[in-house]
Amino acid sequence: MRIVLSNIGTMGDINPLIALALELKRRGHQPVLAAPPVYQPKIQPLGLEFAPVRPDIDPSNTALAAMIYDVRKGTERGLREFLFPVLTDTYNDLLAAATQPARADLLLLGELNYAGPIVAAVTGIPWASYLLAPISFFSAYDPPVLPMYPRLARADRTVPGMGYVIKRLARFISRKWPQPIYDLRHSLGLSRGPNPLFDGKHSPNLVLALFSSLLGQPQPDWPANTLVTGFCYYDADKGNPRLPDHLEQFLQAGPPPIVFTLGSAAVMAAGHFYEYGARAIQRMGLRAVLLIGPDERNRPKHPLPDTICVAEYAPYSALFARAAAVVHQGGVGTTAQCLRAGKPMLIMPYSHDQPDNARRMIRLKVAKVLRKPKFTPRRVEAALRELLDNPIYLHRAQQAARRMAKEDGVTTACNALEDLVRRHTPSA
């Protein structure tokens, strides 16, 4: 099979596709990763075919990161100012990937590639969709935390029907956003179709929920053809799963540290996260690892003791298992790796799915949460002391890790994709 796997977003959006592509290749198929050009140097060394899809992402554009992660307007501006202005380019790039040099047998599309369902409609190529976090289903039965209205999620516990209110509110707020998608469909002779931000992003053939059942269970208003697979892990650097040498030496030299990380995108809008985290750790007399990303401005300004190690990047799968706890932004990929390692978390959510993921970790009793305005050295210290001193957090985290060890997201998802192609292949 020739399968085009495509999405637009952060490394957290692309890594699950890499995991699936590597397994599909191992099974003898021809996966093609269609993603922004910035990811080509990370993907091609793996021996995977790569097709560039616009818009590209500038990893040094901290202004873009700050815009997209704004709690009030981040989602809207990310769509209307970053993705939708180049929607036709995205469509043309993905169409080429799907048809040249050979026609694809299947498309696997992430929800941020809004041109994907249009390419599928024009070419007739069967497609599956995938989602990385429960918030993407916007269920009235399991209502999400809307970043700009977090108190509505609390009201759901006491006000009957609040889940339907949240769902309708989200559709009302975003009602004008997808007009560029409707315009492109009209220019290609297609009908308007269902709302692409909600129903239209789900494939009629197969919807893969690439997360653990610990995060979310199927709800009555999820698409009937949804399969919860478990997480699909990949975090090697160009295929290298090892820790940097200086970080490995640091880990061997003392007790497990507290790890501070903001994933691959929020790290570009870190603010005082690392500075305040380092100050809290020094007050506590503990060891820490700061994964500051490529921007040296994230390095704390005050002198650091040798009990704090700074690194640009490290594979979470190799690092988190050797940590005492992890402080992070609540992205679903980072959260998944924490759960997999069985480690307590302190979450400082930004926007998008992160506040909702954070609430789900609170439900599991594996995390504490500090909103950005309250992320100060004193409060970080208090939260970490609670995480480390109360054994319930570690116990529940280890329970979650044992449950998730029974899931195999990559195998389950690839089996479903193979079955989908077989069902759409005419008999000889």
C-alpha positions in Angstrom: 0.0 0.0 0.0 1.0 3.6 -0.6 -0.2 5.5 2.3 0.1 9.3 2.7 0.1 10.4 6.3 -0.3 14.2 6.8 -0.8 16.9 9.3 0.3 20.4 10.1 1.4 21.4 13.5 4.1 20.8 16.1 6.4 17.8 16.6 3.8 16.6 19.0 1.4 16.4 16.1 3.9 14.8 13.7 5.6 12.2 16.0 2.6 9.8 16.1 2.6 9.8 12.3 6.3 8.9 12.3 5.6 6.0 14.7 2.9 4.7 12.4 5.0 5.3 9.2 7.9 3.3 10.6 5.6 0.4 11.4 3.9 0.5 8.1 7.2 0.5 6.3 8.3 -2.5 8.5 5.2 -4.3 7.2 6.2 -3.8 3.6 4.1 -0.7 2.8 5.1 2.6 1.2 4.3 5.4 3.7 4.7 9.0 2.7 4.9 11.7 5.3 3.4 14.9 4.0 4.2 17.7 6.5 5.7 21.2 6.7 9.3 21.3 5.2 10.8 22.1 8.6 10.4 18.4 9.6 12.2 17.0 6.5 15.6 16.9 8.2 14.1 14.9 11.1 12.2 12.4 8.9 14.3 11.6 5.9 17.2 10.1 7.9 14.6 7.5 9.0 14.4 6.2 5.4 10.9 7.5 5.0 9.6 9.2 1.9 8.8 12.9 2.6 6.5 15.3 0.8 6.6 19.0 1.8 3.2 20.6 2.6 2.7 24.3 3.2 2.6 26.3 5.4 6.1 25.9 6.7 6.9 26.5 10.4 9.8 28.8 11.5 11.1 27.3 14.8 12.7 30.6 15.7 9.4 32.7 15.3 8.7 33.3 18.9 6.0 35.9 18.0 4.1 33.3 16.1 4.3 30.9 19.1 3.1 33.6 21.5 0.2 34.4 19.2 -0.9 30.8 18.8 -0.7 30.0 22.5 -2.6 33.1 23.6 -5.4 31.7 25.8 -8.1 34.1 24.5 -7.4 34.3 20.7 -4.7 31.7 20.0 -6.9 29.0 18.4 -8.7 31.6 16.2 -5.6 33.4 15.1 -3.7 30.2 14.4 -6.4 29.1 12.0 -7.4 32.5 10.5 -3.9 34.0 10.3 -1.6 31.0 9.8 -3.4 28.0 8.3 -6.3 29.4 6.3 -4.5 32.1 4.2 -2.4 29.4 2.5 -5.2 26.8 2.4 -5.0 26.6 -1.4 -1.2 26.0 -1.2 -1.8 23.2 1.3 -4.4 21.6 -1.0 -2.0 21.7 -4.0 0.9 20.3 -2.0 -1.2 17.5 -0.6 -2.8 16.7 -3.9 0.6 16.2 -5.5 1.7 14.0 -2.6 -1.5 11.9 -3.0 -1.2 11.4 -6.8 2.5 11.7 -7.8 4.4 9.7 -8.7 1.7 7.2 -8.0 -1.8 7.4 -6.6 -2.1 6.7 -2.9 -4.2 3.8 -1.6 -5.1 5.7 1.6 -4.8 9.0 3.2 -4.4 9.4 7.0 -5.2 13.0 8.0 -4.7 15.0 11.1 -7.4 17.6 12.1 -5.1 20.6 11.3 -4.8 19.6 7.7 -8.1 21.2 6.6 -7.3 20.6 2.9 -7.1 16.9 3.5 -10.8 16.0 3.3 -11.0 18.2 0.2 -8.2 16.2 -1.5 -9.9 13.0 -0.6 -13.2 14.2 -2.1 -11.6 15.3 -5.3 -9.5 12.2 -5.9 -11.8 9.6 -4.4 -8.9 8.2 -2.4 -10.3 6.6 0.9 -9.2 8.4 4.0 -9.0 7.9 7.7 -8.7 10.7 10.3 -6.8 10.8 13.6 -7.1 12.8 16.7 -4.6 13.1 19.5 -6.7 14.3 22.5 -10.3 13.9 23.7 -11.0 17.6 23.4 -11.0 17.2 19.7 -14.3 15.3 19.9 -16.1 18.2 21.7 -18.4 15.8 23.4 -21.5 17.1 25.2 -21.3 14.0 27.4 -17.6 14.6 28.4 -17.4 18.3 27.9 -14.0 19.8 27.3 -12.3 22.7 29.0 -12.4 25.7 26.7 -9.2 27.6 27.4 -11.0 31.0 27.3 -13.9 29.8 29.5 -12.4 27.3 32.0 -15.1 27.8 34.6 -17.7 26.4 32.3 -16.1 22.9 32.8 -16.6 23.2 36.5 -20.2 24.3 36.1 -20.8 21.0 34.2 -20.7 19.2 37.6 -23.6 21.1 39.0 -25.6 22.4 36.1 -27.5 19.7 34.1 -27.0 20.0 30.3 -23.9 22.3 30.6 -22.1 20.0 28.2 -24.5 20.8 25.4 -24.1 24.5 26.2 -20.3 24.3 25.9 -20.6 22.4 22.6 -23.0 24.9 21.2 -21.0 27.8 22.5 -17.8 26.5 20.7 -19.7 26.2 17.4 -21.2 29.7 17.8 -17.9 31.4 18.6 -16.2 29.8 15.6 -19.0 30.0 13.1 -17.2 32.4 10.7 -13.8 30.9 10.9 -14.1 28.1 8.3 -15.3 30.4 5.4 -12.0 29.9 3.5 -12.6 26.2 3.5 -16.1 26.6 2.2 -14.8 28.9 -0.5 -12.1 26.4 -1.7 -14.7 23.6 -1.8 -17.0 25.8 -3.9 -14.2 26.7 -6.3 -13.6 22.9 -6.9 -17.3 22.2 -7.5 -17.8 20.5 -4.1 -20.7 21.0 -1.7 -20.2 23.0 1.4 -20.2 19.9 3.5 -20.4 19.6 7.3 -18.6 22.0 9.6 -14.9 21.3 9.0 -13.9 22.4 12.5 -16.2 19.8 14.1 -18.0 17.1 12.1 -16.1 17.5 8.7 -12.7 16.6 10.1 -13.9 13.1 10.9 -13.5 10.5 8.2 -16.7 8.5 7.4 -14.5 5.4 7.1 -12.3 5.4 10.2 -11.5 7.8 13.1 -8.4 6.8 15.1 -8.3 8.2 18.6 -4.5 7.9 19.1 -4.6 8.2 22.9 -5.1 6.0 25.9 -8.5 5.0 27.2 -7.3 6.5 30.4 -7.7 10.0 28.9 -11.1 9.4 27.3 -13.7 6.7 26.7 -16.0 6.7 23.6 -19.1 8.8 24.1 -22.6 8.6 22.4 -21.8 11.7 20.3 -18.4 10.4 19.0 -18.4 9.2 15.4 -19.6 5.6 15.4 -16.5 4.4 13.5 -14.0 5.7 16.2 -11.3 3.3 17.4 -9.4 4.2 20.6 -5.9 2.8 19.9 -3.7 3.9 22.7 -0.8 6.3 22.3 1.7 6.1 19.4 5.1 6.9 20.7 8.1 8.3 18.9 10.6 10.9 20.2 14.0 10.0 18.8 16.1 12.8 17.3 16.6 11.8 13.7 16.4 8.2 14.8 18.8 8.7 17.7 17.0 7.7 21.0 20.1 8.4 23.2 20.3 11.2 25.8 23.0 13.9 25.3 26.3 12.8 26.9 26.3 15.6 29.5 22.8 14.8 30.5 23.5 11.1 30.8 26.5 11.9 33.1 24.3 14.2 35.2 21.6 11.5 35.7 24.2 9.0 36.8 25.8 11.4 39.3 22.8 11.7 41.7 19.2 11.0 42.6 16.3 11.4 40.1 15.8 15.1 39.2 12.7 17.1 38.5 12.4 17.7 34.7 11.1 21.0 33.3 10.0 21.0 29.7 7.6 22.9 27.4 7.4 20.4 24.5 8.3 21.5 21.0 6.1 24.6 20.6 5.3 26.3 23.9 9.0 26.3 24.5 9.1 29.2 22.0 7.0 31.2 24.4 8.5 30.1 27.6 8.3 33.4 29.6 9.6 32.9 33.1 8.9 29.1 33.2 12.6 28.0 33.4 13.7 30.9 35.6 11.0 30.4 38.2 11.4 26.6 38.0 15.1 26.8 38.7 14.6 29.2 41.6 12.0 26.8 43.1 14.4 23.8 42.8 17.2 25.7 44.4 15.0 26.6 47.3 14.1 23.0 47.7 17.7 21.7 47.4 16.8 19.3 44.7 18.2 18.3 41.3 16.6 19.4 38.1 16.9 19.1 34.3 15.8 22.1 32.2 15.0 21.3 28.6 15.1 24.8 27.2 14.9 24.2 23.4 17.0 26.0 20.9 16.4 29.5 22.2 19.2 30.5 24.6 16.9 33.2 26.0 15.2 30.4 27.9 18.3 29.8 30.0 17.9 31.2 33.5 19.7 34.5 34.0 21.0 33.8 37.4 24.0 31.4 37.9 23.0 27.8 38.2 24.5 25.3 40.6 25.8 21.9 39.4 22.6 20.3 40.6 20.7 21.8 37.7 21.5 20.5 34.2 20.4 22.4 31.1 19.9 20.7 27.7 18.3 21.8 24.4 16.4 18.5 23.8 16.2 15.0 25.2 14.0 12.0 24.2 11.3 11.9 26.8 11.2 8.1 26.7 14.8 7.9 27.8 14.6 10.8 30.4 11.2 10.6 32.1 11.7 7.1 33.5 14.7 8.5 35.4 13.0 11.5 36.8 11.2 12.1 40.1 8.5 14.3 38.6 7.9 16.3 35.4 6.8 19.9 35.1 5.3 20.6 31.7 2.7 22.4 29.6 0.1 19.7 29.3 0.6 18.9 25.6 -0.9 15.4 24.9 2.5 14.0 23.7 4.3 15.1 26.8 1.5 14.0 29.0 1.5 10.6 27.3 5.2 10.1 28.0 4.7 11.1 31.7 2.0 8.5 32.0 4.0 5.9 30.3 6.9 6.5 32.7 4.6 6.5 35.7 5.7 9.9 37.0 3.7 12.6 38.8 3.3 15.9 37.0 3.0 19.6 37.6 1.2 21.1 34.7 1.2 24.8 33.6 -1.2 24.7 30.7 -1.2 27.3 27.9 -4.1 26.9 25.5 -5.7 24.5 22.9 -6.0 21.0 24.4 -3.6 21.6 27.3 -6.1 22.8 30.0 -8.4 19.9 29.1 -5.5 17.4 29.3 -4.5 18.9 32.7 -8.0 18.4 34.1 -8.0 14.8 33.0 -4.7 14.3 34.8 -6.2 15.8 38.0 -9.1 13.3 37.6 -6.5 10.5 37.5 -4.8 12.0 40.6 -1.4 12.0 39.0 -0.9 15.7 38.7 -1.3 19.2 40.2 -2.0 22.2 38.0 -0.7 25.8 38.2 -2.1 28.4 35.7 0.5 30.6 34.1 -0.3 33.7 36.2 0.2 31.6 39.4 3.5 29.9 38.2 5.8 31.6 40.7 8.8 30.1 42.5 7.0 29.8 45.8 3.9 28.2 44.3 6.0 25.8 42.2 7.9 24.8 45.4 4.6 24.2 47.3 3.1 22.1 44.4 6.2 20.0 44.0 6.4 19.3 47.7 2.9 18.0 47.6 3.6 15.9 44.6 6.7 14.4 46.2 5.5 14.1 49.8 2.1 12.6 49.1 2.5 9.0 48.0 -0.9 8.9 46.2 0.5 10.8 43.2 3.3 8.3 42.6 1.1 5.4 43.3 -1.6 6.5 40.9 1.0 7.4 38.2 2.5 3.9 38.5 -1.0 2.4 38.2 -1.6 4.4 35.1 1.7 3.2 33.6 0.8 -0.5 34.2 -2.6 0.0 32.6 -1.1 1.7 29.6 1.5 -1.0 29.1 -1.3 -3.3 28.0 -2.1 -0.9 25.1 -0.3 -1.0 21.7 -1.4 2.1 19.8 0.9 1.6 16.8 -0.1 -2.0 16.2 -3.8 -1.4 16.7 -3.8 1.7 14.4 -1.8 0.0 11.6 -4.1 -3.1 11.7 -7.1 -0.8 11.3 -5.5 1.0 8.4 -4.7 -2.2 6.6 -8.2 -3.4 7.1 -9.7 -0.2 5.8 -7.7 -0.5 2.6 -8.7 -4.1 2.1 -12.4 -3.1 2.5 -11.9 -0.4 -0.2 -9.9 -2.6 -2.6 -12.1 -4.2 -5.4 -12.0 -8.0 -5.5 -9.9 -9.4 -8.4 
